[in-house]
Amino acid sequence: MSCCGALIEVDDIKKSFGDVPVLKGISMFVQKGEAVCIIGPSGSGKSTILRCINGLIPVDQGFVRVGAHRVHEMKSERAMRALRRQVAMVFQQYNLFPHRTALENIMMAPIQVLGHDRAEVEDRARKLLKKVRLLEKADSYPGQLSGGQQQRVAIARALAMQPEVILFDEVTAALDPETVKDVLWTIRELVDDGLTCILVTHEMKFAREVSHRVCFTDHGLIVESAPPAELFDNPQDLRTREFLGQVL
């Protein structure tokens, strides 16, 4: 598949923290409506790739484009503002405001950042709560919700900004096994709806079922990238085979 017309394009990005090189030349592209999973051992640079794509950390070298935004050239928070509207990110930690209800958490950014009408935002927020199957929890505070429920509120909050792309960073890593299922179900529905998603995950079964393509990272490089059936059933690289041998 050619990268021409790709919604997201990453070309040879490098990033070090101090003397430690974390990304050593990452290139990837994602088409509109595609779901790409990034898998690999801890410390292989997976989360750093997501943070470079949405400008949370600057790249040392290379090219990052999301739509019309040349992320690698953006130097100020002001320049990032339009990008932040287009690219939402859901983290391992839910980062909900504890003193705000689920509904209020979802409404805050569209009102404060986008300046949208309050009544319209509340209507959208309730629809999003219904979408993540938590409408009855609209008036609950984060402390009254399970981890999985808080994560689904965090996903609804990301969707409230009406982004073109959502980045998911190990969103089930901190959850109890029984709550993981509901969060993965929610993400699966977004992929089915055609939302462009990049997911860093250690849920291999989910990666196989939900993604159009899987990238395996190791030591700051994308070692192998292929459709899930190909990568999981017939990995070409020895390192991919070793990793899958440990986790499957």
C-alpha positions in Angstrom: 0.0 0.0 0.0 1.4 3.4 -0.9 1.5 6.2 1.6 0.2 8.7 -0.9 -3.0 10.2 0.4 -2.4 8.7 3.9 -4.0 10.6 6.7 -0.9 10.0 8.9 2.6 9.9 7.6 5.7 9.3 9.8 9.1 9.2 8.1 12.4 8.2 9.7 11.6 9.8 13.1 14.3 9.6 15.8 14.0 10.5 19.5 16.4 10.3 22.4 15.9 11.0 26.0 19.2 12.2 27.3 21.8 9.7 25.9 19.2 7.0 25.4 17.9 6.6 21.9 14.2 5.5 22.1 13.2 5.8 18.4 15.9 5.0 15.9 14.2 5.7 12.6 10.4 4.9 12.7 8.5 5.1 9.4 4.8 4.3 9.1 1.6 5.6 7.5 -2.1 5.2 8.3 -4.9 5.6 5.8 -8.2 7.3 6.8 -10.5 4.8 8.5 -7.6 2.3 9.2 -6.9 0.7 12.6 -3.2 0.0 13.2 -2.0 -1.8 16.3 1.5 -1.4 17.6 2.8 -4.3 19.6 6.2 -5.1 21.1 8.1 -5.6 24.3 8.2 -2.9 27.0 10.6 -0.1 26.3 10.5 -0.6 22.5 9.2 2.9 21.8 5.5 2.1 21.2 4.1 4.9 23.4 6.7 7.4 22.2 5.5 6.9 18.7 2.0 8.0 19.7 3.3 11.0 21.6 5.4 12.1 18.6 2.4 11.8 16.3 0.2 14.1 18.4 3.0 16.5 19.3 3.2 15.8 23.0 7.0 15.3 22.6 9.1 16.8 19.8 11.0 14.6 17.4 14.8 15.0 17.2 14.8 14.2 13.5 12.3 13.1 10.8 8.9 14.0 9.4 5.4 13.7 11.0 2.2 14.7 9.2 -1.4 14.4 10.3 -3.7 15.6 7.6 -2.4 19.0 6.6 -0.5 19.4 9.9 3.3 19.1 9.7 3.7 18.1 13.4 7.5 18.1 13.3 7.6 21.8 12.5 5.2 22.9 15.3 7.0 24.6 18.1 4.3 26.2 20.3 1.2 25.1 22.1 -0.7 27.7 20.0 0.5 26.0 16.8 -0.6 22.6 18.2 -4.2 23.7 18.9 -5.6 22.8 15.5 -3.8 19.5 15.7 -5.2 18.7 19.1 -8.7 19.1 17.7 -8.0 16.6 15.0 -6.1 14.0 17.1 -7.4 12.8 20.4 -5.4 10.5 22.8 -6.6 8.1 25.4 -4.0 7.2 28.0 -3.5 4.3 30.4 -4.4 6.6 33.2 -7.9 8.0 32.8 -7.1 11.6 33.9 -10.7 12.4 34.7 -11.4 15.4 37.0 -12.5 13.8 40.3 -14.7 16.7 41.3 -16.7 16.6 38.0 -19.4 14.1 37.0 -18.9 11.8 34.0 -21.1 14.1 32.0 -19.2 17.2 33.0 -15.8 15.6 32.3 -17.0 14.9 28.7 -18.5 18.4 28.2 -15.5 20.5 29.5 -13.2 20.6 26.5 -15.8 21.2 23.7 -17.1 24.2 25.7 -13.8 25.6 27.0 -11.5 24.8 24.1 -13.8 24.8 21.1 -16.4 27.3 22.4 -19.3 25.1 21.4 -22.8 25.8 22.6 -23.5 24.2 26.0 -26.8 22.7 25.2 -25.5 21.2 22.0 -22.4 19.8 23.8 -24.6 18.3 26.6 -26.7 16.5 24.0 -23.6 15.2 22.3 -22.1 14.1 25.6 -25.2 12.1 26.6 -25.2 10.4 23.2 -21.5 9.5 23.7 -22.3 8.1 27.1 -25.0 6.0 25.5 -22.5 4.9 22.9 -20.1 3.6 25.6 -23.0 2.1 27.4 -22.8 4.4 30.5 -25.7 6.8 30.1 -27.0 5.8 33.5 -23.7 7.0 35.0 -24.0 10.5 33.7 -24.2 12.1 37.2 -21.7 9.7 38.8 -18.2 11.0 39.9 -15.1 9.1 38.8 -14.6 7.7 42.3 -18.0 6.0 42.0 -17.0 4.2 38.8 -14.9 1.1 38.2 -11.6 1.5 36.3 -13.2 0.1 33.1 -16.1 2.6 33.4 -13.7 5.5 33.9 -11.7 4.4 30.8 -14.9 4.4 28.8 -15.8 7.9 30.0 -12.3 8.9 29.0 -13.0 7.5 25.5 -16.3 9.4 25.3 -14.4 12.5 26.4 -11.9 12.1 23.5 -14.8 11.6 21.1 -16.5 14.7 22.3 -13.8 16.8 20.5 -15.0 15.1 17.2 -11.5 14.1 16.2 -10.4 12.5 13.0 -7.9 10.2 14.7 -7.8 8.6 18.2 -4.5 7.3 19.6 -5.0 4.6 22.3 -2.0 4.0 24.6 -2.2 0.7 26.5 -5.7 1.7 27.6 -6.4 -1.6 29.3 -3.1 -2.1 31.0 -4.2 -0.9 34.4 -7.7 -2.6 34.4 -9.0 -5.7 36.1 -9.5 -8.5 33.6 -13.3 -8.5 33.9 -13.5 -4.7 32.9 -11.1 -5.0 30.0 -13.8 -6.6 27.8 -16.1 -3.6 27.9 -13.3 -1.2 27.0 -12.2 -3.3 24.1 -15.8 -3.7 22.9 -16.1 0.1 22.9 -12.9 0.5 20.8 -14.0 -2.2 18.4 -17.2 -0.3 17.7 -15.2 2.9 16.9 -13.1 0.9 14.4 -16.2 -0.6 12.9 -17.6 3.0 12.6 -14.5 3.8 10.4 -12.7 6.1 12.9 -8.9 6.2 12.2 -7.2 4.6 15.2 -3.6 3.7 16.3 -3.5 1.4 19.2 -0.6 0.5 21.4 -1.7 -2.7 23.0 -0.5 -5.9 24.7 -3.9 -7.6 24.0 -2.8 -9.9 21.1 -6.2 -11.5 20.5 -7.7 -8.0 20.2 -5.0 -6.8 17.9 -5.6 -9.7 15.6 -9.3 -9.2 15.5 -9.6 -5.4 15.3 -6.7 -4.1 13.3 -6.2 -3.8 9.6 -2.4 -3.8 10.1 -0.1 -4.7 13.0 3.4 -3.2 13.5 5.9 -5.0 15.7 8.5 -2.7 17.4 11.7 -3.7 19.1 14.6 -1.5 20.2 13.2 1.6 18.7 12.5 0.2 15.2 9.5 -1.2 13.4 10.8 -4.7 12.7 7.8 -5.9 10.8 4.4 -4.6 9.6 1.7 -6.8 8.0 -2.0 -7.6 8.1 -2.8 -9.4 11.4 -3.3 -12.9 10.0 0.1 -12.6 8.2 2.0 -11.2 11.2 0.6 -13.6 13.8 0.5 -16.7 11.7 3.6 -16.3 9.5 6.0 -13.7 11.0 9.0 -13.1 8.7 11.5 -11.8 11.2 13.2 -13.8 13.9 12.6 -11.2 16.6 8.8 -11.1 15.8 8.7 -14.9 16.0 10.5 -14.8 19.4 8.2 -12.2 20.8 5.1 -13.9 19.7 6.4 -17.2 21.0 6.6 -15.6 24.5 3.2 -13.8 24.5 0.9 -16.2 22.6 
